[in-house]
Amino acid sequence: MKRELPVVITSVVAALYVVASFLDIKAFNVMKSHLDKWFLIISASTILLGVINLYVVHASAIRRRKPGFVYSIILLAALAFTLILGLQETSQGRNYAQLYQYVLNPLSSTMYAILCFYIASAAYRAFRMRSVDAALLLGTAVIVMIGVVPLGDVLWQGFPKLSQWLLDVPNTAGMRGIMIGATLGAIATGIRILLGLERSHFGRAE
C-alpha cells in the first residue's frame, strides 16, 4: 500500500490534468485550479526545505572548522541579510532591487565569464579531428565563428552569409530533430506515469 497509493494518486491527478487540458469541463477545470494552487504551495515548501538544508550543511561546516568554512559564514550571512531585507521590503523594495542589480547580476556575469574558459577547453577536446564527424564539426565551428566577427567580412564577404546559412538551415534542422525526440520521450514518460508503469520518481526504480 505504501507504494501503490502514490501511484494511484499520481495516475488520477495526471488523468485529471489531461482531461482538463483537452476538454472544457467546468468540474475538471475547478479541480485543476485547486491542484495548481497546491503545486505552488508544495514548490514554496521545497524552497524552504532547501534553505533549511543549506543552513544545516554550512552551519555544520562552520562548527567543525572545515577548510573553507569562512565562505560558509559569508554565505549564511548573505542569506540572512537577503531574507530579512526581502521580508521587510518584498521584491519591489528599492534596497532589495539594488542588491539584485548591483550584487547578484555582477556575480552571475562573473560566473558565466569563468565558465567561458571551461567551454573553450571542452570545445578544444571535442574538435580534435579524430574522425570525419569531428572534422565536419571543427570546420563548421570555424566558419561560424569567423562569420560572426568583423574579421570574417574582411577576409571574404561570403563568410557572414555562409555562417548565417549554417545557423539557419542545418543547425535549425538539428535542433528541431532534438526537440521532436525530447518531446516524444516526454510523452512516453508521461504515458508511463499515467499508467503507473514509471515509478523511478518515487526514489527507486522497480
C-alpha positions in Angstrom: 0.0 0.0 0.0 2.9 2.3 0.7 3.9 2.1 -3.0 0.5 1.6 -4.6 -1.2 4.7 -3.1 1.3 7.2 -4.5 1.0 5.5 -7.9 -2.8 5.8 -7.8 -2.7 9.4 -6.7 -0.2 10.2 -9.5 -2.3 8.5 -12.2 -5.5 10.1 -11.1 -4.0 13.6 -11.0 -2.3 13.1 -14.3 -5.6 11.9 -15.9 -7.4 14.9 -14.4 -4.8 17.3 -16.0 -5.1 15.6 -19.4 -8.9 15.8 -19.4 -8.9 19.5 -18.1 -6.4 20.5 -20.8 -8.2 18.9 -23.8 -11.9 19.2 -22.7 -13.7 22.2 -21.4 -15.5 20.7 -18.4 -16.1 23.0 -15.5 -15.7 20.5 -12.7 -12.4 19.3 -14.0 -11.2 22.9 -14.6 -12.1 23.8 -11.0 -10.2 20.8 -9.6 -7.2 21.7 -11.9 -7.2 25.2 -10.5 -7.1 23.9 -6.9 -4.3 21.5 -7.8 -2.3 24.4 -9.4 -2.6 26.2 -6.0 -1.3 23.1 -4.2 1.5 22.9 -6.7 2.6 26.5 -5.7 2.4 25.6 -2.0 4.5 22.5 -2.5 7.0 24.4 -4.6 7.4 27.0 -1.9 7.8 24.3 0.7 10.6 22.7 -1.2 12.4 26.1 -1.4 12.0 26.3 2.4 13.4 22.8 2.8 16.3 23.8 0.5 17.1 26.9 2.7 17.0 24.8 5.9 19.2 22.1 4.3 21.7 24.9 3.2 21.8 26.3 6.7 22.3 22.8 8.3 25.1 21.8 6.0 27.1 25.1 6.3 26.4 25.5 10.0 28.0 22.1 10.5 31.0 23.1 8.4 31.4 26.2 10.5 31.2 24.3 13.8 33.8 21.7 12.6 36.1 24.4 11.1 36.3 22.6 7.8 38.6 24.0 5.1 36.8 27.0 3.5 34.4 27.5 6.4 34.8 31.2 6.0 32.9 31.0 2.8 30.1 29.2 4.7 30.0 32.2 7.1 29.7 34.6 4.2 27.0 32.5 2.5 24.9 32.3 5.7 25.3 36.0 6.4 24.3 36.9 2.9 21.4 34.5 3.1 20.2 36.0 6.4 20.6 39.6 5.2 18.8 38.9 1.9 16.0 37.1 3.7 15.4 39.9 6.3 15.6 42.6 3.6 13.1 40.7 1.4 10.7 40.2 4.2 10.8 43.9 5.1 10.7 45.4 1.6 9.4 42.5 -0.6 10.9 42.1 -4.1 9.6 45.5 -5.1 11.7 47.4 -2.5 14.4 49.8 -3.5 17.3 48.3 -1.5 16.3 44.8 -2.5 16.3 45.7 -6.2 19.7 47.4 -5.8 21.0 44.2 -4.1 19.8 42.2 -7.1 21.1 44.6 -9.7 24.5 45.6 -8.2 25.4 42.3 -6.4 23.7 39.3 -7.9 23.9 40.3 -11.5 27.6 41.1 -11.5 28.3 37.9 -9.6 26.3 35.9 -12.2 28.1 37.6 -15.1 31.4 36.8 -13.4 30.5 33.1 -13.1 29.5 32.8 -16.7 32.7 34.6 -17.7 34.7 32.0 -15.8 32.7 29.2 -17.4 33.8 30.5 -20.8 37.3 29.1 -20.2 35.9 25.6 -19.4 33.7 25.8 -22.5 36.7 26.7 -24.6 38.7 23.8 -23.1 35.8 21.3 -23.8 35.5 22.6 -27.4 39.2 22.1 -27.9 38.9 18.4 -26.8 35.7 17.9 -28.9 37.1 19.4 -32.0 40.1 17.2 -32.4 40.0 15.7 -35.8 40.0 12.0 -34.9 37.1 11.2 -37.3 35.2 12.6 -40.3 32.4 13.7 -38.0 34.9 15.6 -35.8 36.4 17.2 -38.8 33.0 18.4 -40.1 32.2 19.7 -36.6 35.5 21.6 -36.5 35.1 23.1 -40.0 31.6 24.2 -39.3 32.5 25.8 -36.0 35.4 27.7 -37.6 33.2 29.0 -40.4 30.5 30.1 -37.9 33.0 31.8 -35.6 34.8 33.6 -38.4 31.4 34.7 -39.9 30.1 36.4 -36.8 33.2 38.6 -36.2 34.2 41.6 -38.3 37.4 39.8 -39.4 35.3 37.3 -41.5 33.8 40.1 -43.6 37.3 41.4 -44.2 38.7 38.1 -45.3 35.8 37.2 -47.5 32.4 38.8 -47.8 30.7 35.4 -48.1 31.7 34.3 -44.6 28.8 36.1 -42.8 26.3 34.7 -45.3 27.7 31.2 -45.1 27.8 31.4 -41.3 24.2 32.6 -41.1 23.1 29.8 -43.5 24.7 27.2 -41.3 22.9 28.6 -38.3 19.5 28.9 -40.0 19.4 25.7 -42.0 21.5 22.7 -40.7 21.6 24.0 -37.1 17.8 24.7 -37.0 17.1 21.3 -38.6 19.2 19.5 -36.0 17.7 21.5 -33.1 14.2 20.7 -34.3 15.1 17.0 -34.5 16.4 17.1 -31.0 13.2 18.9 -29.7 10.9 16.4 -31.5 12.9 13.5 -30.0 12.8 15.1 -26.5 9.0 15.7 -26.9 8.3 12.1 -27.9 10.4 10.9 -24.9 8.4 13.2 -22.6 5.1 12.0 -24.0 6.2 8.4 -23.5 7.3 9.1 -19.9 4.0 10.8 -19.2 2.0 7.9 -20.5 4.1 5.5 -18.4 3.5 7.7 -15.3 -0.3 7.9 -16.1 -0.5 4.1 -16.4 1.6 3.6 -13.2 4.4 1.9 -15.0 7.0 4.6 -14.3 8.0 4.7 -10.6 11.5 6.0 -10.6 10.3 9.4 -9.4 9.4 7.8 -6.1 13.1 7.3 -5.3 13.8 3.8 -6.6 13.0 2.1 -9.9 11.1 -1.1 -9.7 
